[in-house]
Amino acid sequence: MTGPPTDEASAAEPNVHGMLHNIFSMVVFGALAGACGAVARRFAKTGRPAWAAYSALSGLLTVGGVGLFGRGFGKAKGLVDVAGLIQRLTIVIGWGWLSTLAVGLLRSHASDSADSG
């Protein structure tokens, strides 16, 4: 059984798992940012400005975070040492928004059902 690569050259070689991870990460983060934008627009149209602003800001921070951590992982000076932290903060922002949205919609649906029943 062999361990992980020990030199930087072999650790940097692309493999199928790494390439698939990168491709699917772009799809997921892109879809998440797009969902933030779509929901922000919907909330703006339905007169819920706080939710619209929160959704729009979450989408912008997700896009910005992906750009920053992507540059950091690409060895951009000043971002290399914090790329992992930025990545995790971006994940928290994006998935935190989605979780908050889900709870908000469930509560809204529950109160609508209680009012009509």
Secondary structure, DSSP 8 states (H G I E B T S, - for coil): ---S--SHHHHTS--HHHHHHHHHHHHHHHHHHHHHHHHHHHHHHTT-HHHHHHHHHHHHHHHHHHHHHHHHHTT-TTTGGGHHHHHHHHHHHHHHHHHHHHHHHHHHHHHHHHHH-
